[in-house]
Amino acid sequence: MLNVSKEATDMLLYGQRYNTERIYYYAMEKLKNWSQINHYSILDLLIMKSHIIITEVLAQFTSVNTSASSTLQFLNGLPSMLSLIFDIDLKNNHMLQFTRKAISAHMFVKPKYKDTWNVGILFDYWRGKGSNRNLTYVELYSKLTSLLMTICSMRLAEIEGMSLKHSVICEQIDKVDLRLQPKPKSILHSHQFPKTRDRTVCPRATFFD
């Protein structure tokens, strides 16, 4: 099939179970609603980074649906459809791995940490800032990083104790390359984000004090 990825071809030729198809259609419907609300065209979506789309759509989804199981199910469908659209593999995306792990942890009665920051407050703050197009480069990376750190339910003390020795702090460009290593044998996950003392931008800015 011309101009169609192998994954899309397999889906069309071999089909999927009804429940899987329902999840995919539901994810695409939410993506469509988000696009219409933000006045994004198909061409706009194609030039956006896939992880930014996932973050924004997930933020909108969780603003009306706070169920962890529903969020996890939705998160399983959206990346699959975006993988077909962008013809890339999102299964091994570090951000998605962290997000899935965090959502799964919140499905338990007793979460790992009791002092988890209210994700809704952070989502509301960034939603009030408007579209990503209106954010500066620093604001955008502050947004992605603060959301990531919050969703992952990680305390800064733990992050610092994991593998801070592997991190690279560059004062010239005011960036930090923080590497997280949750398990001894796991690969290092590198996230670059700006230093800031503004706690309204990054609620856990104590790392930069």
N, C-alpha and C positions, 0 to 999 in steps of 0.2 A: 504494500500500500504506500503510495507516494506521500512524502512529507508527514508521515505518521510514525511515531516511535514504536519500537518493538513491543514495549509494555502496553501501549494503546492498542496495537494490532492484536496481541494475545487476548486482551480483555474483550475486544469485539468478536474475535473468532471463537474463543473457547468459553466466553461468558463467565458470569459470577453468580454466586448464590444470591437469592433475593435480599437477604439481610445486608449483605455487602453492598449491593447495588443501592439499597435504600440509604445506607450511610454515605455513599458517594454523592447521590442526588441531594441529600440534605446538606452536605458540605458545600456543594456548588451553589445551592440556593442561598446559603448564608454568605458566600463569597459575592454572589450577585447583589444581595441586599446591601452589603458593605460598600460595594463599588458604586451603587446608585446613590447612597447617602453621601458619599464623598465625591460624587460626580467624576468618577474615573471611567475612562473608556478602555476598550480592549487593548489598544496601543499603549495606554498609560500603564496597564498591568504588566505588559510584556517587557517594559524597560525597568520595572521595579525589582528589587531584590526579593527572592522568594521568602527569606526569613522575616523580612519586614512585613510582607503581606500576612504571613502566619501570625505574627505578633499582634498586628492591628485587628485582624478578624477575630482572633482569640479574645482580645480585650473587649470587643463589642459583644461577643458571645457570652462571656462571663458577667457582663453588666446586667444581663437579663436572666441568665441561667447559672446558678451557683452550685449546681450539683457536680461533684467531682467525677462521678461515673459518666455523666452525660458529657462533661468536658473532655474526658479521656477518650470516649468514643468518637466525639467530634474531631479531636486531634488526630485520631487514627485515619480519618477519612480525608481531611483537607490536604495534608502533605502528599497523599497518594495521587490526588487529582492534580495538584501543582506539579508533581513529578512528571505527569503526562504532558501538562501544558508546556513546561520549560524543558522537558526531555533531560532531566537531571535526576540523580539519585539523592533523595532526601532522607532515606532510611538511616543513614549513618551521620546525619547532621547533629553536631554536638549540642546545639541549642535545644533541638527537639528531644534529644536523649535526657537532658537535664529537666526539661519541662515535664515529660512523661513521668520521670522518676518522682518529681515533686508532687504532681497531681496524684499519683498512685499512693504516695506516703500520706496525703491528706484524706484518703479514703478510709483510713483506719480511725477507730474511735479515739485513740491516744496518739496524736502526731508526735514525731520525733522531738520537736522543739515546741515549748509552750509559748515562747515569746516571738512567734512568727509575725512579721509585719503584716498589717492588713493590706492585702493585694488590691482590694477594691479602691482604697484611698489613692494608691499609686496610679492605678489605671485611670481614675477620675482626674487626677492631676494632669496626666499627659494627654488625656482626651480633651481637656480644656485648652490645651496648647494648640489644638487644631491639627491640620494635616502635616505629614512629615515634610512636605514641600516648604512649610513655613519655619522649619527648624534649622538651626545652623548645624554645621558638621559636629561641633562639640555637643550641642543639645541632643542630636540624634544618637550619638554613641552613649551619652549619659542615660538616655531613655532606655536603649536596648540593654545596657549593662545593669541599671538599677532594677529593671523588670526581671532580668535573668537572675540576679542575686536574690531578689525577693521571692520569686516563684520557687527557686531552689530551696528555700527555707534554710539557708546557711547563715550561721553567725560569723561575724567578721573574725572573731578570735579563732574559730575553727579554720577559716580560710587561711588566715595568716600562719597557722600552725601546720597546715598541710604541706605546702611546698613553696613558701615565700622565698626561699633561697634560689628558686628557679626563676623568679620574676625579674623583669628588667624595668627599671624606672629611669626614664629619660627626661631630665629637667628641661632640656633645650626645646623639645616639642611638647612638653607637658603631657606626656602620655605614660601609661603604665601597662606593661604586658604581663598580666597576672596568669599564672599557670596553676590550675587546680588538679590535684591528684588524690581523689577520694579513696582509692584502694592502692595498695603497694604495687600490684602488677598492672594497673590500668595505665593507659596512655595519658600523657599530659594534655589538658585542654587549655588552649591559649585564648584569652580574651583581652583585647586592647580597648581601653577606655580612658577618658580624660580625668585628670586630677581636679578636684573641686572642693571648696569649703562650703559651698551653698547646700545646706541640708534640704532645701525645698526641691532641689534638682536631684540629689541623691540622698535619700533618708539615712543611709548607712555611711555617710561621708566620714565617719570617724577613722576609717582606714587611711584617709589622706591627711589627717591632722598632724 
